[in-house]
């Protein structure tokens, strides 16, 4: 996967289009990511005790990885991700727009 936990990404589709957020979780087998503050859902919780009130809890739901794009930390633009092998045989991600390592 080209997107990792902690990366800053931009939404390409859905109700939060063009908004940015930080990746909280990744589900590689399902090809989904959870982004902080985006794609929020509401869960209605029942009261647990007799005199307690019910409540609504907001939480970020997962999004397909094809609907987000990585934002380069150097040039601050949404970009595609490439790979480059360094001299010490370490594989790093690079920005396709500016060519810097991410």
PyMOL commands that set and color helices and strands:
alter all, ss='L'
color gray80, all
select helices_A, chain A and resi 65-67
alter helices_A, ss='H'
color red, helices_A
select strands_A, chain A and resi 8-11+20-27+32-35+40-45+55-60+62-64+68-71+78-79+81-85+91-95
alter strands_A, ss='S'
color yellow, strands_A
deselect
rebuild
show_as cartoon
